[in-house]
């Protein structure tokens, strides 16, 4: 029986980093959900306490939106890994540098296109 050689994954370190971040986000979500459910809503809070509580809950929800967007970007990065297009800018097709991928392994853009996106010049 002949052994088939498996091709080494050149992006393994980035895939591992993506999985680690994905797990951290899932754990954070579960913690926040448990804390949100544990907060009592007794009827004796004054108006200022209710406002502070509402602000705190709204802040938690906005953080969840950010985390949800990050999870979507991580899932898209996993799709690019499967499709063989990981480390290639989804806008211009240039190779994304290893330093950039090490810092932000879920990035869909090279540094130039990221700057354009941040300036609102990329759709």
C-alpha positions in Angstrom: 0.0 0.0 0.0 1.5 3.2 -1.1 1.5 6.3 1.1 0.2 9.5 -0.3 2.1 12.5 0.7 0.1 15.3 2.1 1.0 18.7 0.8 2.1 20.9 3.6 -0.3 23.8 4.2 1.7 27.1 3.7 -1.0 29.0 5.6 -1.2 26.7 8.6 0.0 29.3 11.1 -2.7 31.7 9.9 -5.4 29.1 9.9 -4.4 28.3 13.5 -4.6 32.0 14.4 -8.0 32.3 12.8 -9.3 29.3 14.8 -7.9 30.8 18.0 -9.6 34.1 17.4 -12.8 32.4 16.4 -12.8 30.4 19.7 -12.1 33.6 21.7 -15.0 35.4 20.1 -17.4 32.5 20.8 -16.2 32.3 24.4 -16.6 36.0 24.8 -20.1 35.9 23.4 -21.1 33.1 25.8 -19.7 35.0 28.8 -21.5 38.3 27.8 -24.8 36.4 27.2 -24.5 34.7 30.6 -23.7 38.1 32.3 -26.6 39.8 30.5 -29.0 37.1 31.6 -27.7 37.3 35.2 -28.3 41.1 35.6 -31.4 41.6 37.8 -34.0 44.1 36.7 -35.6 44.8 40.0 -38.3 47.4 40.1 -36.6 49.7 42.6 -34.0 51.3 40.3 -34.4 55.0 39.9 -34.4 56.7 36.5 -30.6 57.3 36.5 -29.9 53.7 37.3 -32.2 52.5 34.5 -30.5 54.9 32.1 -27.0 53.7 33.1 -28.2 50.1 32.8 -29.7 50.7 29.4 -26.5 52.4 28.2 -24.4 49.5 29.5 -26.6 47.0 27.7 -26.5 49.0 24.5 -22.7 49.2 24.7 -22.6 45.4 25.1 -24.8 45.0 22.1 -22.6 47.3 20.0 -19.5 45.3 21.0 -21.4 42.2 19.9 -22.0 43.8 16.5 -18.2 44.4 16.1 -17.5 40.8 17.2 -20.2 39.5 14.8 -18.5 41.4 11.9 -15.2 40.0 12.9 -16.6 36.5 13.0 -18.0 37.0 9.5 -14.5 38.2 8.3 -12.9 35.1 9.9 -15.4 32.8 8.2 -14.7 34.5 4.8 -11.0 34.0 5.5 -11.7 30.2 6.0 -13.5 30.2 2.7 -10.6 31.8 1.0 -8.3 29.1 2.5 -10.5 26.4 1.1 -10.7 28.1 -2.3 -7.0 28.7 -2.5 -7.4 32.5 -2.6 -6.1 33.2 0.9 -3.4 35.8 1.1 -4.6 37.4 -2.2 -6.3 40.8 -2.0 -10.0 40.5 -2.8 -10.0 43.9 -4.4 -6.8 44.2 -6.5 -5.5 40.6 -6.6 -2.1 41.5 -5.1 -0.4 39.2 -2.6 -1.0 40.2 1.0 2.2 40.3 2.9 3.1 37.8 5.6 3.6 40.5 8.2 0.1 41.9 7.5 -1.4 38.4 7.7 0.4 37.7 11.0 -1.1 40.9 12.4 -4.6 40.5 10.9 -5.0 37.0 9.5 -8.7 37.6 8.5 -7.9 40.6 6.3 -9.3 40.5 2.8 -7.2 43.4 1.6 -3.6 44.3 1.0 -2.4 47.4 2.9 -3.0 49.8 0.0 -6.6 48.6 -0.5 -7.2 48.6 3.2 -6.2 52.3 3.3 -8.7 53.0 0.4 -11.4 51.1 2.3 -10.8 53.1 5.5 -11.1 56.3 3.5 -14.4 55.2 2.1 -12.9 55.0 -1.5 -13.5 51.2 -1.8 -17.0 49.7 -2.2 
